[in-house]
Amino acid sequence: MAYTTVNKSTSYFNTKLYTGTGSSNAITGVGFQPDFTWIKNRDTTGNHALFNSISGVTKYINSNTNYAEQTSAQTLTAFGTDGFTVGTSADLNGNGNNVASWNWKAGTTGSGTTTGGGTGKAYSYSVNTTAGFSIIKWIGNGSAGHAIPHHLGVVPDFIILKIRDAVGDPLVYHSKNTSAPETEFLRLKSTNATQDEAAIWNDTAPTADYFYTGTEVTTNGNNNNFIAYCFANKTGYSKFGSYTGNGNADGTFVYTGFKPAWLLVKRTNDTQDWQLFDNKINPFNVATLCMRPNQNNGEQTGNAMDLLSNGFKNRLTGTSVNASGSTYVYMAFGQSLVGSNNVPCTAR
């Protein structure tokens, strides 16, 4: 039983599965106008494509490459009130292919000038404080301690940051990434374990107002363009935590306080693929189908995870999610058992 201020999770996050047509394809049924849409072809090889309303349509980054932001007229061509439209791109809309899209709502927009070390630079944002999610687009200044406003009003727990106009891995901050997350990072396109470098986050933990970048070009190159997706824990809706594997088919149970609809897991102490589970791709337990955001492969098997009413539980000994004594971080979204805001119920 969990209390939450998010009465209906699908007002802020929703998976939409669809079938490609090979021609312009309006995808509806998301339930809101998305501001961040992550798309992957489930049937075949093809890059993960991440779009947002601040950068604009037809512009995207990949989770599985270090390419600069790309522009293609036949990718995501419009954000609609109940979804989005895709063009003829085979990765997003191959004829007859099964495609997954994961959608988040931000919504309140604004702009300003960054602060902290060095010259202030222009930034713009879209934020939803109820859901603990914001998108920030800004210009780097090359100076240590560049303070980037995230507008969440609380400390972010998870950040995906990518340089837009140059080659550079998409980098991940996670608040539970071992004992010193302010200097540690994961590479979303890589199997690498946690790495530690003060020049990435400037050895400074995020606050309720800012996250900080150092002198590394891929997080703060002078006059380079950047994008970040920032998330904060919201009871009963989102959780960014860690766990230790037990190497047993009766695997570690991880409490989230809600039924995960979307779950991303990464081993932090050794090389291993990222693992992404979804309850629409896996409507019944045990969930065995997953995506790997660092790969261009289609849907994969090989792991087994129960997505339960209040958390998740490993059901195999696979080292990507359950090596004995190994540490893992996760990112989850879902829905708790609630009646109305802050009023719990015990069954649904």
C-alpha positions, -999 to 999 in steps of 0.1 A, spaced: 0 0 0 15 33 -11 4 69 -10 10 90 -41 2 124 -55 1 108 -90 -34 95 -92 -32 82 -128 3 73 -139 -7 71 -176 -14 108 -175 24 113 -174 40 81 -187 26 55 -211 38 28 -234 23 27 -269 29 -4 -290 21 -1 -327 25 -17 -361 45 1 -388 29 9 -421 59 22 -441 40 54 -448 30 84 -427 15 69 -395 -4 88 -368 0 70 -335 -28 77 -310 -38 63 -277 -9 77 -257 -34 96 -235 -15 130 -236 8 151 -258 42 136 -252 73 158 -247 98 129 -246 92 99 -269 116 70 -271 110 46 -300 124 12 -309 116 -14 -336 109 -46 -318 113 -70 -347 146 -61 -363 179 -42 -359 176 -5 -358 187 23 -335 168 35 -305 155 70 -313 149 96 -286 128 127 -295 117 157 -274 95 187 -279 122 212 -269 147 201 -296 117 197 -320 103 171 -344 126 152 -368 156 157 -344 168 128 -322 196 112 -304 203 74 -300 207 56 -267 229 30 -285 253 53 -304 276 83 -297 264 102 -328 256 138 -326 219 148 -328 205 138 -361 178 153 -383 156 132 -406 124 143 -422 109 108 -421 112 101 -384 89 116 -358 72 144 -378 46 157 -352 36 156 -316 -2 154 -313 -26 158 -285 -29 120 -280 4 108 -295 27 115 -324 32 109 -361 61 90 -377 72 91 -413 86 63 -435 117 56 -414 122 18 -412 136 21 -376 104 38 -365 77 26 -390 89 -4 -410 59 -19 -428 44 -47 -407 70 -43 -379 61 -43 -343 73 -11 -327 75 1 -291 72 38 -280 77 50 -244 62 85 -238 66 110 -210 48 143 -204 65 175 -193 46 205 -205 54 238 -187 80 256 -208 104 285 -202 138 298 -208 166 317 -191 203 320 -185 225 295 -167 246 304 -136 275 290 -117 311 289 -129 319 307 -161 298 327 -185 260 324 -182 245 307 -213 210 305 -228 188 275 -218 152 264 -223 131 238 -206 99 219 -203 89 205 -169 62 186 -150 68 189 -112 39 166 -104 56 137 -123 91 148 -114 103 151 -150 120 179 -170 138 184 -203 166 210 -204 184 223 -235 214 246 -230 247 259 -243 279 248 -226 305 273 -213 336 251 -207 340 262 -171 339 240 -140 307 243 -119 284 253 -147 250 253 -130 221 240 -151 186 248 -138 164 217 -140 132 233 -125 120 201 -107 120 218 -73 135 187 -58 168 169 -62 169 148 -94 177 111 -90 184 102 -126 197 123 -155 205 114 -191 228 140 -207 239 142 -243 260 166 -263 239 174 -294 263 189 -319 293 165 -316 301 129 -310 298 119 -274 282 91 -254 249 97 -237 259 98 -200 238 88 -170 237 102 -135 220 80 -109 217 90 -72 222 54 -60 253 48 -81 275 35 -53 288 59 -26 299 89 -46 274 95 -75 285 132 -78 316 120 -97 303 87 -111 285 80 -144 273 53 -166 274 53 -204 239 45 -219 254 32 -251 279 9 -234 282 -22 -212 308 -4 -191 306 -6 -153 304 27 -134 332 51 -141 345 79 -119 356 113 -132 352 146 -115 352 166 -147 318 151 -158 296 164 -129 323 187 -114 323 166 -82 291 184 -72 258 166 -63 226 180 -78 204 202 -57 167 211 -58 175 238 -83 206 228 -103 228 200 -116 264 208 -123 288 201 -152 326 202 -152 351 208 -179 346 176 -199 337 185 -235 308 159 -237 290 176 -207 301 212 -210 321 220 -242 322 257 -247 294 268 -270 283 232 -277 247 224 -274 233 199 -249 201 181 -239 192 165 -206 163 144 -193 159 148 -155 138 126 -132 130 126 -95 115 99 -73 77 103 -69 61 80 -44 38 55 -61 48 65 -96 86 65 -101 115 50 -83 153 52 -89 171 28 -67 196 0 -63 198 -36 -52 222 -65 -48 219 -97 -68 217 -131 -51 226 -153 -81 195 -175 -73 165 -183 -94 145 -172 -64 160 -138 -70 162 -105 -52 129 -88 -46 130 -50 -50 103 -29 -35 91 1 -55 57 7 -39 39 3 -73 36 -22 -101 64 -14 -126 51 -7 -161 86 2 -174 118 -10 -158 155 -2 -167 183 -21 -150 221 -18 -152 248 -37 -134 273 -12 -120 303 -32 -108 310 -50 -141 304 -49 -178 268 -59 -188 241 -47 -211 213 -24 -200 180 -43 -196 146 -27 -203 114 -45 -194 78 -33 -202 45 -47 -190 27 -42 -223 54 -62 -241 52 -86 -212 16 -85 -200 20 -117 -179 46 -129 -155 73 -142 -159 85 -112 -181 111 -127 -205 112 -102 -233 134 -72 -230 151 -44 -250 188 -35 -246 192 3 -249 229 0 -257 223 -23 -286 204 -20 -319 190 -55 -317 153 -61 -317 135 -77 -288 156 -101 -268 151 -131 -244 174 -145 -218 162 -129 -185 132 -135 -164 116 -109 -142 83 -108 -123 67 -74 -124 46 -74 -92 20 -52 -76 46 -35 -54 80 -41 -71 99 -66 -91 117 -99 -85 144 -117 -105 136 -152 -116 169 -163 -132 205 -162 -122 216 -141 -153 245 -118 -145 229 -89 -163 203 -86 -136 211 -110 -107 248 -119 -102 255 -129 -66 268 -99 -47 268 -76 -77 252 -41 -75 225 -28 -99 207 5 -104 173 7 -118 147 32 -131 110 23 -128 76 39 -136 42 25 -128 10 28 -108 4 22 -71 -29 10 -57 -46 42 -50 -82 55 -51 -76 93 -53 -47 115 -45 -31 104 -12 -60 80 -5 -48 44 -6 -68 13 -13 -58 -23 -7 -70 -39 -38 -78 -32 -74 
